[in-house]
Amino acid sequence: MTSPGLRSPATDLQAFAARYSYVRDTSRALSGAFGVKAMDSTVVIDPAGRIVCRDAIPTDEATLRSALAKVTSTSGAS
């Protein structure tokens, strides 16, 4: 149950998936290319292929929002 005015985690995830590209690397091809060696890693990559955030622990919301803001500001997205 959520409090009034708050969205559910499923709704937040759907909104995230609709706005940002993401990948679940089951073949480990991308993780090898970007040097990811730990489970629960988050890597945010800008449109030019540069890593703007790397986190080898579960990434907190503030860190992820900050990294995504860097990507959207460099890509011209709103």
MOPAC internal coordinates of N, CA, C and O (Angstrom, degrees):
PM7 1SCF
backbone

  N    0.0000 0     0.00 0     0.00 0    0    0    0
  C    1.4533 1     0.00 0     0.00 0    1    0    0
  C    1.5286 1   107.94 1     0.00 0    2    1    0
  O    1.2310 1   120.91 1   -39.09 1    3    2    1
  N    1.3158 1   115.87 1   140.91 1    3    2    1
  C    1.4555 1   119.77 1   177.50 1    5    3    2
  C    1.5129 1   110.17 1  -112.92 1    6    5    3
  O    1.2310 1   120.90 1   -21.95 1    7    6    5
  N    1.3200 1   115.88 1   158.05 1    7    6    5
  C    1.4611 1   121.06 1   177.60 1    9    7    6
  C    1.5216 1   109.28 1   -74.61 1   10    9    7
  O    1.2310 1   119.87 1   -23.71 1   11   10    9
  N    1.3226 1   117.85 1   156.29 1   11   10    9
  C    1.4611 1   120.06 1   177.70 1   13   11   10
  C    1.5262 1   110.48 1   -55.97 1   14   13   11
  O    1.2310 1   120.78 1   -45.08 1   15   14   13
  N    1.3247 1   116.11 1   134.92 1   15   14   13
  C    1.4620 1   120.84 1   178.53 1   17   15   14
  C    1.5148 1   113.73 1    89.12 1   18   17   15
  O    1.2310 1   119.49 1   168.66 1   19   18   17
  N    1.3321 1   118.59 1   -11.34 1   19   18   17
  C    1.4585 1   121.65 1   178.47 1   21   19   18
  C    1.5208 1   109.53 1  -102.51 1   22   21   19
  O    1.2310 1   121.38 1   -37.52 1   23   22   21
  N    1.3293 1   114.96 1   142.48 1   23   22   21
  C    1.4588 1   118.85 1   178.20 1   25   23   22
  C    1.5225 1   109.10 1   -88.37 1   26   25   23
  O    1.2310 1   121.31 1   -18.88 1   27   26   25
  N    1.3076 1   115.10 1   161.12 1   27   26   25
  C    1.4559 1   119.64 1   177.44 1   29   27   26
  C    1.5298 1   109.35 1   -78.53 1   30   29   27
  O    1.2310 1   119.96 1   -21.46 1   31   30   29
  N    1.3373 1   117.68 1   158.54 1   31   30   29
  C    1.4628 1   119.74 1   176.21 1   33   31   30
  C    1.5288 1   112.41 1   -56.58 1   34   33   31
  O    1.2310 1   119.89 1   143.55 1   35   34   33
  N    1.3197 1   117.81 1   -36.45 1   35   34   33
  C    1.4621 1   120.67 1   179.10 1   37   35   34
  C    1.5263 1   110.74 1   -64.77 1   38   37   35
  O    1.2310 1   120.28 1   139.66 1   39   38   37
  N    1.3172 1   117.07 1   -40.34 1   39   38   37
  C    1.4656 1   121.29 1   178.02 1   41   39   38
  C    1.5175 1   110.06 1   -65.67 1   42   41   39
  O    1.2310 1   119.89 1   137.85 1   43   42   41
  N    1.3317 1   117.82 1   -42.15 1   43   42   41
  C    1.4634 1   121.17 1   177.24 1   45   43   42
  C    1.5178 1   110.89 1   -61.16 1   46   45   43
  O    1.2310 1   120.20 1   137.11 1   47   46   45
  N    1.3285 1   117.22 1   -42.89 1   47   46   45
  C    1.4611 1   120.97 1   179.88 1   49   47   46
  C    1.5201 1   110.98 1   -64.86 1   50   49   47
  O    1.2310 1   119.74 1   138.66 1   51   50   49
  N    1.3085 1   118.09 1   -41.34 1   51   50   49
  C    1.4616 1   121.28 1   178.25 1   53   51   50
  C    1.5256 1   110.69 1   -63.83 1   54   53   51
  O    1.2310 1   119.92 1   139.32 1   55   54   53
  N    1.3119 1   117.76 1   -40.68 1   55   54   53
  C    1.4665 1   121.49 1   178.35 1   57   55   54
  C    1.5241 1   110.52 1   -65.28 1   58   57   55
  O    1.2310 1   120.16 1   138.75 1   59   58   57
  N    1.3360 1   117.31 1   -41.25 1   59   58   57
  C    1.4633 1   121.93 1   177.65 1   61   59   58
  C    1.5272 1   110.18 1   -61.70 1   62   61   59
  O    1.2310 1   120.55 1   131.36 1   63   62   61
  N    1.3211 1   116.56 1   -48.64 1   63   62   61
  C    1.4579 1   121.54 1  -177.40 1   65   63   62
  C    1.5271 1   111.72 1   -63.52 1   66   65   63
  O    1.2310 1   120.20 1   147.44 1   67   66   65
  N    1.3161 1   117.23 1   -32.56 1   67   66   65
  C    1.4608 1   120.58 1   179.09 1   69   67   66
  C    1.5298 1   112.03 1   -72.27 1   70   69   67
  O    1.2310 1   120.23 1   152.27 1   71   70   69
  N    1.3241 1   117.16 1   -27.73 1   71   70   69
  C    1.4681 1   120.63 1  -175.07 1   73   71   70
  C    1.5215 1   113.69 1   -95.63 1   74   73   71
  O    1.2310 1   119.92 1   142.99 1   75   74   73
  N    1.3199 1   117.75 1   -37.01 1   75   74   73
  C    1.4593 1   121.59 1  -173.07 1   77   75   74
  C    1.5212 1   111.40 1  -117.89 1   78   77   75
  O    1.2310 1   121.15 1   -34.49 1   79   78   77
  N    1.3198 1   115.40 1   145.51 1   79   78   77
  C    1.4613 1   119.77 1   172.87 1   81   79   78
  C    1.5191 1   108.23 1   -78.43 1   82   81   79
  O    1.2310 1   120.41 1   -40.15 1   83   82   81
  N    1.2753 1   116.82 1   139.85 1   83   82   81
  C    1.4524 1   120.75 1   176.52 1   85   83   82
  C    1.5221 1   107.76 1  -147.22 1   86   85   83
  O    1.2310 1   120.97 1   -17.09 1   87   86   85
  N    1.2980 1   115.76 1   162.91 1   87   86   85
  C    1.4542 1   119.78 1  -179.71 1   89   87   86
  C    1.5194 1   109.75 1  -142.26 1   90   89   87
  O    1.2310 1   121.50 1   -36.83 1   91   90   89
  N    1.2706 1   114.73 1   143.17 1   91   90   89
  C    1.4564 1   121.37 1   171.99 1   93   91   90
  C    1.5264 1   104.99 1  -105.49 1   94   93   91
  O    1.2310 1   120.10 1   -67.74 1   95   94   93
  N    1.3025 1   117.42 1   112.26 1   95   94   93
  C    1.4578 1   123.82 1  -168.85 1   97   95   94
  C    1.5229 1   112.08 1   -89.04 1   98   97   95
  O    1.2310 1   120.33 1  -106.64 1   99   98   97
  N    1.3256 1   116.98 1    73.36 1   99   98   97
  C    1.4627 1   120.14 1  -177.01 1  101   99   98
  C    1.5237 1   112.59 1   -70.77 1  102  101   99
  O    1.2310 1   119.78 1   155.94 1  103  102  101
  N    1.3294 1   118.02 1   -24.06 1  103  102  101
  C    1.4715 1   120.52 1   179.52 1  105  103  102
  C    1.5270 1   112.30 1   -86.60 1  106  105  103
  O    1.2310 1   120.59 1   167.91 1  107  106  105
  N    1.3419 1   116.48 1   -12.09 1  107  106  105
  C    1.4660 1   124.31 1  -178.37 1  109  107  106
  C    1.5344 1   113.63 1    67.99 1  110  109  107
  O    1.2310 1   119.74 1  -165.95 1  111  110  109
  N    1.3130 1   118.10 1    14.05 1  111  110  109
  C    1.4621 1   121.23 1   178.71 1  113  111  110
  C    1.5282 1   111.10 1   -67.03 1  114  113  111
  O    1.2310 1   120.15 1   133.27 1  115  114  113
  N    1.3219 1   117.33 1   -46.73 1  115  114  113
  C    1.4655 1   120.66 1   179.74 1  117  115  114
  C    1.5127 1   112.12 1   -71.24 1  118  117  115
  O    1.2310 1   120.46 1   140.92 1  119  118  117
  N    1.3222 1   116.73 1   -39.08 1  119  118  117
  C    1.4633 1   118.38 1  -179.92 1  121  119  118
  C    1.5241 1   110.58 1   -61.63 1  122  121  119
  O    1.2310 1   120.23 1   142.44 1  123  122  121
  N    1.3096 1   117.16 1   -37.56 1  123  122  121
  C    1.4579 1   120.32 1   176.42 1  125  123  122
  C    1.5163 1   111.92 1   -66.60 1  126  125  123
  O    1.2310 1   120.43 1   139.44 1  127  126  125
  N    1.3195 1   116.79 1   -40.56 1  127  126  125
  C    1.4631 1   121.18 1  -178.85 1  129  127  126
  C    1.5296 1   111.83 1   -65.90 1  130  129  127
  O    1.2310 1   120.00 1   146.93 1  131  130  129
  N    1.3316 1   117.60 1   -33.07 1  131  130  129
  C    1.4582 1   121.30 1  -177.79 1  133  131  130
  C    1.5301 1   113.08 1  -104.49 1  134  133  131
  O    1.2310 1   119.91 1  -171.31 1  135  134  133
  N    1.3174 1   117.78 1     8.69 1  135  134  133
  C    1.4574 1   121.28 1   174.39 1  137  135  134
  C    1.5169 1   114.98 1    72.36 1  138  137  135
  O    1.2310 1   119.69 1  -153.17 1  139  138  137
  N    1.3222 1   118.19 1    26.83 1  139  138  137
  C    1.4598 1   121.21 1   178.61 1  141  139  138
  C    1.5186 1   108.23 1   -80.22 1  142  141  139
  O    1.2310 1   120.82 1   -55.87 1  143  142  141
  N    1.3262 1   116.04 1   124.13 1  143  142  141
  C    1.4643 1   120.33 1  -176.39 1  145  143  142
  C    1.5212 1   113.36 1  -121.67 1  146  145  143
  O    1.2310 1   119.32 1   178.97 1  147  146  145
  N    1.3080 1   118.90 1    -1.03 1  147  146  145
  C    1.4576 1   120.99 1  -175.11 1  149  147  146
  C    1.5263 1   111.33 1  -126.02 1  150  149  147
  O    1.2310 1   121.61 1   -31.16 1  151  150  149
  N    1.3185 1   114.53 1   148.84 1  151  150  149
  C    1.4614 1   119.83 1   172.62 1  153  151  150
  C    1.5279 1   107.76 1   -67.01 1  154  153  151
  O    1.2310 1   120.50 1   -18.73 1  155  154  153
  N    1.3053 1   116.66 1   161.27 1  155  154  153
  C    1.4623 1   123.09 1   179.85 1  157  155  154
  C    1.5214 1   112.19 1    60.03 1  158  157  155
  O    1.2310 1   120.22 1  -151.26 1  159  158  157
  N    1.3192 1   117.18 1    28.74 1  159  158  157
  C    1.4633 1   120.13 1   177.34 1  161  159  158
  C    1.5132 1   109.87 1   -86.09 1  162  161  159
  O    1.2310 1   121.63 1   -36.96 1  163  162  161
  N    1.3090 1   114.48 1   143.04 1  163  162  161
  C    1.4530 1   121.53 1   173.68 1  165  163  162
  C    1.5186 1   106.71 1  -120.33 1  166  165  163
  O    1.2310 1   120.87 1   -51.89 1  167  166  165
  N    1.3262 1   115.93 1   128.11 1  167  166  165
  C    1.4540 1   121.28 1   175.81 1  169  167  166
  C    1.5140 1   106.40 1  -128.68 1  170  169  167
  O    1.2310 1   120.33 1   -57.16 1  171  170  169
  N    1.3176 1   116.98 1   122.84 1  171  170  169
  C    1.4604 1   121.97 1   177.32 1  173  171  170
  C    1.5211 1   106.30 1  -106.30 1  174  173  171
  O    1.2310 1   121.13 1   -54.96 1  175  174  173
  N    1.3307 1   115.44 1   125.04 1  175  174  173
  C    1.4555 1   122.13 1  -174.75 1  177  175  174
  C    1.5192 1   108.69 1  -118.75 1  178  177  175
  O    1.2310 1   120.44 1   -48.25 1  179  178  177
  N    1.3257 1   116.76 1   131.75 1  179  178  177
  C    1.4603 1   119.76 1   179.97 1  181  179  178
  C    1.5340 1   110.10 1   -79.72 1  182  181  179
  O    1.2310 1   119.73 1    -8.38 1  183  182  181
  N    1.3300 1   118.12 1   171.62 1  183  182  181
  C    1.4658 1   120.64 1  -177.21 1  185  183  182
  C    1.5354 1   113.94 1   -59.23 1  186  185  183
  O    1.2310 1   119.81 1   157.46 1  187  186  185
  N    1.3184 1   117.97 1   -22.54 1  187  186  185
  C    1.4613 1   121.11 1   178.89 1  189  187  186
  C    1.5268 1   112.03 1   -85.42 1  190  189  187
  O    1.2310 1   120.25 1   178.61 1  191  190  189
  N    1.3390 1   117.13 1    -1.39 1  191  190  189
  C    1.4541 1   121.07 1   179.38 1  193  191  190
  C    1.5161 1   114.55 1    88.85 1  194  193  191
  O    1.2310 1   120.37 1  -170.20 1  195  194  193
  N    1.3279 1   116.91 1     9.80 1  195  194  193
  C    1.4742 1   121.02 1   178.41 1  197  195  194
  C    1.5257 1   109.86 1   -88.12 1  198  197  195
  O    1.2310 1   120.80 1   -39.67 1  199  198  197
  N    1.3229 1   116.07 1   140.33 1  199  198  197
  C    1.4592 1   121.22 1   176.81 1  201  199  198
  C    1.5275 1   108.26 1   -78.29 1  202  201  199
  O    1.2310 1   120.52 1   -58.26 1  203  202  201
  N    1.3372 1   116.61 1   121.74 1  203  202  201
  C    1.4692 1   120.53 1   178.52 1  205  203  202
  C    1.5240 1   111.35 1  -103.56 1  206  205  203
  O    1.2310 1   120.66 1   166.42 1  207  206  205
  N    1.3252 1   116.34 1   -13.58 1  207  206  205
  C    1.4616 1   120.42 1   177.53 1  209  207  206
  C    1.5173 1   108.56 1  -156.19 1  210  209  207
  O    1.2310 1   121.12 1   -45.56 1  211  210  209
  N    1.3119 1   115.47 1   134.44 1  211  210  209
  C    1.4691 1   121.07 1   175.17 1  213  211  210
  C    1.5230 1   106.53 1  -135.60 1  214  213  211
  O    1.2310 1   120.95 1   -52.77 1  215  214  213
  N    1.3260 1   115.79 1   127.23 1  215  214  213
  C    1.4575 1   120.96 1  -177.35 1  217  215  214
  C    1.5284 1   107.83 1  -140.28 1  218  217  215
  O    1.2310 1   119.61 1   -58.06 1  219  218  217
  N    1.3071 1   118.35 1   121.94 1  219  218  217
  C    1.4612 1   121.97 1  -178.36 1  221  219  218
  C    1.5259 1   112.68 1   -98.77 1  222  221  219
  O    1.2310 1   121.03 1  -164.33 1  223  222  221
  N    1.3096 1   115.63 1    15.67 1  223  222  221
  C    1.4653 1   121.96 1   174.52 1  225  223  222
  C    1.5237 1   106.41 1  -127.63 1  226  225  223
  O    1.2310 1   119.28 1   -14.95 1  227  226  225
  N    1.3003 1   118.97 1   165.05 1  227  226  225
  C    1.4654 1   117.97 1   175.70 1  229  227  226
  C    1.5372 1   110.11 1   -53.69 1  230  229  227
  O    1.2310 1   120.73 1   -57.52 1  231  230  229
  N    1.2992 1   116.22 1   122.48 1  231  230  229
  C    1.4635 1   121.89 1  -174.28 1  233  231  230
  C    1.5214 1   110.73 1   -78.63 1  234  233  231
  O    1.2310 1   121.01 1   -50.14 1  235  234  233
  N    1.3277 1   115.68 1   129.86 1  235  234  233
  C    1.4564 1   118.76 1   178.84 1  237  235  234
  C    1.5298 1   109.53 1   -77.40 1  238  237  235
  O    1.2310 1   121.45 1   -19.71 1  239  238  237
  N    1.3021 1   114.82 1   160.29 1  239  238  237
  C    1.4689 1   120.97 1  -174.64 1  241  239  238
  C    1.5259 1   112.69 1   -59.38 1  242  241  239
  O    1.2310 1   119.85 1   137.84 1  243  242  241
  N    1.3199 1   117.89 1   -42.16 1  243  242  241
  C    1.4690 1   120.60 1  -178.20 1  245  243  242
  C    1.5308 1   111.47 1   -62.69 1  246  245  243
  O    1.2310 1   120.37 1   138.21 1  247  246  245
  N    1.3234 1   116.89 1   -41.79 1  247  246  245
  C    1.4636 1   121.01 1   178.80 1  249  247  246
  C    1.5176 1   110.90 1   -65.10 1  250  249  247
  O    1.2310 1   120.55 1   135.92 1  251  250  249
  N    1.3231 1   116.55 1   -44.08 1  251  250  249
  C    1.4629 1   120.51 1   179.70 1  253  251  250
  C    1.5239 1   111.18 1   -65.13 1  254  253  251
  O    1.2310 1   120.19 1   136.25 1  255  254  253
  N    1.3206 1   117.25 1   -43.75 1  255  254  253
  C    1.4753 1   119.60 1   178.20 1  257  255  254
  C    1.5298 1   111.21 1   -61.15 1  258  257  255
  O    1.2310 1   120.17 1   139.69 1  259  258  257
  N    1.3184 1   117.27 1   -40.31 1  259  258  257
  C    1.4570 1   121.42 1   178.73 1  261  259  258
  C    1.5309 1   111.08 1   -63.19 1  262  261  259
  O    1.2310 1   120.61 1   134.77 1  263  262  261
  N    1.3139 1   116.43 1   -45.23 1  263  262  261
  C    1.4665 1   120.46 1   179.01 1  265  263  262
  C    1.5230 1   111.67 1   -64.12 1  266  265  263
  O    1.2310 1   120.48 1   137.36 1  267  266  265
  N    1.3208 1   116.69 1   -42.64 1  267  266  265
  C    1.4596 1   120.00 1   179.51 1  269  267  266
  C    1.5232 1   111.40 1   -66.99 1  270  269  267
  O    1.2310 1   120.13 1   146.95 1  271  270  269
  N    1.3231 1   117.35 1   -33.05 1  271  270  269
  C    1.4658 1   120.69 1   176.80 1  273  271  270
  C    1.5283 1   110.14 1   -63.37 1  274  273  271
  O    1.2310 1   120.32 1   141.52 1  275  274  273
  N    1.3382 1   117.00 1   -38.48 1  275  274  273
  C    1.4702 1   120.31 1   177.18 1  277  275  274
  C    1.5176 1   110.75 1   -63.01 1  278  277  275
  O    1.2310 1   120.40 1   137.81 1  279  278  277
  N    1.3242 1   116.84 1   -42.19 1  279  278  277
  C    1.4647 1   120.98 1  -178.72 1  281  279  278
  C    1.5192 1   110.21 1   -67.38 1  282  281  279
  O    1.2310 1   119.97 1   133.80 1  283  282  281
  N    1.3171 1   117.66 1   -46.20 1  283  282  281
  C    1.4641 1   119.46 1  -177.07 1  285  283  282
  C    1.5242 1   111.21 1   -68.66 1  286  285  283
  O    1.2310 1   119.89 1   149.31 1  287  286  285
  N    1.3387 1   117.82 1   -30.69 1  287  286  285
  C    1.4571 1   118.88 1   178.93 1  289  287  286
  C    1.5271 1   111.75 1   -73.97 1  290  289  287
  O    1.2310 1   119.63 1   149.95 1  291  290  289
  N    1.3356 1   118.30 1   -30.05 1  291  290  289
  C    1.4679 1   120.82 1   178.78 1  293  291  290
  C    1.5110 1   112.20 1   -83.45 1  294  293  291
  O    1.2310 1   120.26 1   158.66 1  295  294  293
  N    1.3377 1   117.11 1   -21.34 1  295  294  293
  C    1.4559 1   118.98 1  -178.20 1  297  295  294
  C    1.5115 1   113.03 1   -94.30 1  298  297  295
  O    1.2310 1   120.53 1   172.56 1  299  298  297
  N    1.3331 1   116.58 1    -7.44 1  299  298  297
  C    1.4644 1   120.44 1  -178.91 1  301  299  298
  C    1.5131 1   112.70 1    82.00 1  302  301  299
  O    1.2310 1   119.85 1  -173.74 1  303  302  301
  N    1.3399 1   117.89 1     6.26 1  303  302  301
  C    1.4563 1   120.49 1   178.17 1  305  303  302
  C    1.5126 1   109.13 1   -76.35 1  306  305  303
  O    1.2310 1   121.20 1   -19.61 1  307  306  305
  N    1.3230 1   115.30 1   160.39 1  307  306  305
  C    1.4626 1   118.67 1   178.15 1  309  307  306
  C    1.4876 1   111.57 1  -103.50 1  310  309  307
  O    1.2310 1   120.10 1   180.00 1  311  310  309

